């Protein structure tokens, strides 16, 4: 059997993090009632003229710079003509002749080592609507809420050769674009979608094989399975002649684990691109370019190395924190407040993420103030608040805007009190009530003391120094 290699190029669509759509003022937010976020402009009514959302261009430039691209100082919009029921104008406004960014690259690392994946271009465009198929009534409905929501399409060169490389590339894209707040890149909400262009050729050949495209892949696991299936299908066709490979668009069925032909693959000529006469060329001057360049965040991999070298975090902690811009922002503000990098990392990676998971939220949804978290950690480290009560305060911080954590702790009786009179009263009451544990301890059963300690601590709601409580407890039990 001959040896074959897979050649993959990706077209990744990301939904930009704007309040409004690309050419009108309708909301671009995810969700809402069907056809609630629409107007005559994004519904393609005759005579409506587009007005470019400048923030879309800002985010397009930011995406380009985060992915090491050159920015075209004059960028234009064009019409891409095709008919589909959820495309009301029968054309899509996109960029073909002069996209916002070109000639970039993304570094990845896999089991085979490091590699740069070249980016051909990044172009801004509008999204189409959404078809809703109702099998019960055998009808198809159209929801135009998503129509004209701003997208960036990131087109790679065919530099990828395995599902592992594709996953590493997508994770790099997602990490960088989330850090720059270009997009939430949430595949489950459709704000990151992927078209996989794949062909197979004999190993060592420089001639590309027949290319097929799988559209709108929206999960990492589905993309991985689809690449593995499609690679095997191509090799089987080449090796055994099971079918004739043709250039086509295919649909991936993740339940059946198979791809199916949808239509012949279109070429650029089929779309009849031409400049949109209603949108003037956008000129990006030095002032605009420098402003966007000045807002770029530290890259995740650079931040990770700094956390390890300067703050002595473990590679695991640094890796977990740099998965999210929100985690990093909170971490740095909390560290500045309390000066304990490892403690802050522990609270964020463990306690905060546990709360987010229970709320079915992701790390980027973290909204608690870093300064307030730092204040809480300092109170716990200083022994003013017990760790258990600190967790209760942290949980409240997710639901309330708590800026003065110490005052909140005082108002809710979470501050540790070493009032020996109050502690003594609680101990005596517990000892008088649990005579069996007292007798067990006196007979040499150490665990009995822990049972008494726990009862006392619950009565005191954790608001006392454990060592003070333990010393007084032993003394009172021995005298009883």
Secondary structure, DSSP 8 states (H G I E B T S, - for coil): ---EEEEEEEEEEEE---SB-SSSSSB--S--STT-S--TTTTT-TT------HHHHHHHHHHHHHTT-EE-SEE--EEEE---TT-TTSEEEE-SSS-SEEEEEEEEEETTEEEEEEEEEEEEEE---EEEEETTTTEEEEE-TTTT-EEEEEEE-S-B-SHHHHHHHHHHHHHHHHHTTS----GGGTSEEEEEEEEEEETT--S----EEEEEE--HHHHHHHHHHHHHHHHHHHHH--S----EEEEEETTTTEEEEEEE---HHHHT-EE-TTS--EE--HHHHHHHHHT----HHHHHHHHHHHH---HHHHHHHTT-HHHHHHHHHHHHHH--HHHHHHIIIIIIHHHHHHTT--GGG--S-HHHHHHHHHHHHTTSS-HHHHHHHHHHHTTS--S-HHHHHHHTT-S----HHHHHHHHHHHHHH-HHHHHHHHTT-HHHHHHHHHHHHHHTTT-S-HHHHHHHHHHHHHH-
